[in-house]
Amino acid sequence: MAPHPAVQAVIDLSAGAIGGAACVFSGQPLDTAKVKMQTFPTLYRGFIHCVTSTYKQVGLRGLYQGTTPALMANIAENSVLFMSYGFCQQVIRFTAGLHNDAVLSDVQKACAGSVASIFSSLVLCPTELVKCRLQAMYEMEASGKIAKSQNTVWSVVKSIMRNEGSQGFFQGLTTTIAREVPGYFCFFGAYELCRTTFADYMKCDKDNIGVAPIMFSGGFGGACLWLIVYPFDCVKSRIQVMSMTGKQAGFFKTFMTIARNEGVRALYSGLTPTMVRTFPANGALFLGYELSQNEPFIPTRSREVL
């Protein structure tokens, strides 16, 4: 029997928070490299050069710049995302005339995830803005684009409030939503499709396929998301970081400027660390989510042996 909707919402919220924290702790240095390469594509020769240069310049803490807002961003985003995901699934059941406990198809779940991402974008954008600015702070100061300042969460927040007002926290919101809606359709769709494939192969329920298949499915979903939406994410990062200088441009203008002046390849700067990060980070995300939702999902055959 399904839990009461309010109880299920709390479960989804908590599961998303746990999954979001697991996602950050497993992939923050790679995310830092991604943002640096997106914002300054000509400064680094590649992923390894970016990581080693950051380590030499700032030390290990340089690779973990923005961890606090990243943690806040991922916990907030995934809490709202998975709570909205559960709600959107119920909406789809209602509109399709299905029972409250009916199992949705993989495509229906993908649609639910896509709509849920609109709500999560509203909490993600402000926290990710602070994270991106912290991650690119060293390069912005070194290039003379901004004056030297304190590299703390609070100093960035105060700077945004002082110079841009409360609306400044939503720089890049349109681009964030444009990235999230198609991205999370692919994310949840690929995740559920991969789980279905494992379940069919193992001849068991999707909730009992085991830890490794769940993590692989999460990583596969993340890989599909980033391959589809990466140029949108690159433009978003550029808008959020460069708005520190007071120069503000919209999505299409920024996109065309990058493509015309730096080439289409610049829109994929930082893709390597992103793809390296996506399997452990999104595997950890869904593992944390599923463990919080269900009993430990040991494959049915293994349970019989135990």
Secondary structure by P-SEA (a helix, b strand, c coil): ccccaaaaaaaaaaaaaaaaaaaaaacaaaaaaaaaaaacccccccaaaaaaaaaaaccccccccaaaaaaaaaaaaaaaaaaaaaaaaaaaaaaacccccccccaaaaaaaaaaaaaaaaaaaaaaaaaaaaaaaaaaaaaacccccccccaaaaaaaaaacccccccccaaaaaaaacaaaaaaaaaaaaaaaaaaaaaaccccccccaaaaaaaaaaaaaaaaaccaaaaaaaaaaaaaccccccccaaaaaaaaaaaccccccccaaaaaaaaaaaaaaaaaaaaaaacccccccaaaaaac
